[in-house]
């Protein structure tokens, strides 16, 4: 349960940071069907960073979840399960703010 709570909270926050700062582990170029390491500019069309953002967020959340498994049981009992819902809701509101230009056109 510790892993799941920490993973959910950190994933929501990490995904928001990855999208805002464009921290992608890899880039997909759908027009030519190629993958690139890290963030690359589009080749013969737009580049897709979404897969890389998901991978970066998964890596960060997995490391945080693994670190949470090392916590002593007394500290782990203080992790609120509702924090995962709060983090997800806060991330959605933050994305609404980041994408407000698309909604207000």
GIPENOR-V196949 format. One record per residue. N is the residue number from 0. RES is the residue in one small letter. SS is DSSP state (a for helix, b for strand, c for the rest). PSI is psi in whole degrees, 0 to 359 (none if undefined). OMEGA is omega as a letter, one per 30 degrees, with the letter a starting at -180 (999 if undefined). Layout:
N|RES|SS|PSI|OMEGA  N|RES|SS|PSI|OMEGA
This chain:
0|x|c|324|l  1|x|a|313|a  2|x|a|315|a  3|x|a|318|a  4|x|a|310|a  5|x|a|320|l  6|x|a|313|a  7|x|a|317|a  8|x|a|311|a  9|x|a|324|l  10|x|a|314|a  11|x|a|316|a  12|x|a|316|a  13|x|a|321|l  14|x|a|319|l  15|x|a|316|l  16|x|a|318|a  17|x|a|320|l  18|x|a|316|a  19|x|a|318|a  20|x|a|358|a  21|x|c|56|l  22|x|c|88|l  23|x|c|134|l  24|x|c|329|l  25|x|b|166|a  26|x|b|140|l  27|x|b|134|l  28|x|b|95|a  29|x|c|332|a  30|x|c|327|a  31|x|c|359|l  32|x|c|34|a  33|x|b|154|l  34|x|b|147|l  35|x|b|153|l  36|x|b|131|l  37|x|c|199|a  38|x|c|122|l  39|x|c|153|l  40|x|c|158|a  41|x|c|141|l  42|x|c|120|a  43|x|c|41|l  44|x|c|183|a  45|x|c|154|l  46|x|c|146|l  47|x|b|120|a  48|x|c|350|a  49|x|a|315|l  50|x|a|319|l  51|x|a|323|l  52|x|a|318|l  53|x|a|318|l  54|x|a|318|l  55|x|a|316|l  56|x|a|320|l  57|x|a|318|l  58|x|a|312|a  59|x|a|316|a  60|x|a|324|l  61|x|a|319|l  62|x|a|319|l  63|x|a|320|l  64|x|a|321|l  65|x|a|322|l  66|x|a|325|l  67|x|a|331|l  68|x|a|340|l  69|x|c|351|l  70|x|c|147|l  71|x|c|155|a  72|x|a|324|a  73|x|a|321|l  74|x|a|326|a  75|x|a|332|l  76|x|c|339|a  77|x|c|356|l  78|x|c|115|a  79|x|c|129|l  80|x|c|331|l  81|x|c|348|l  82|x|a|329|l  83|x|a|323|l  84|x|a|320|l  85|x|a|315|l  86|x|a|319|l  87|x|a|317|l  88|x|a|319|l  89|x|a|321|l  90|x|a|320|l  91|x|a|318|l  92|x|a|321|l  93|x|a|321|l  94|x|a|323|l  95|x|a|320|l  96|x|a|314|a  97|x|a|325|a  98|x|c|18|a  99|x|a|331|l  100|x|a|329|l  101|x|a|329|a  102|x|a|333|a  103|x|c|16|l  104|x|c|none|999
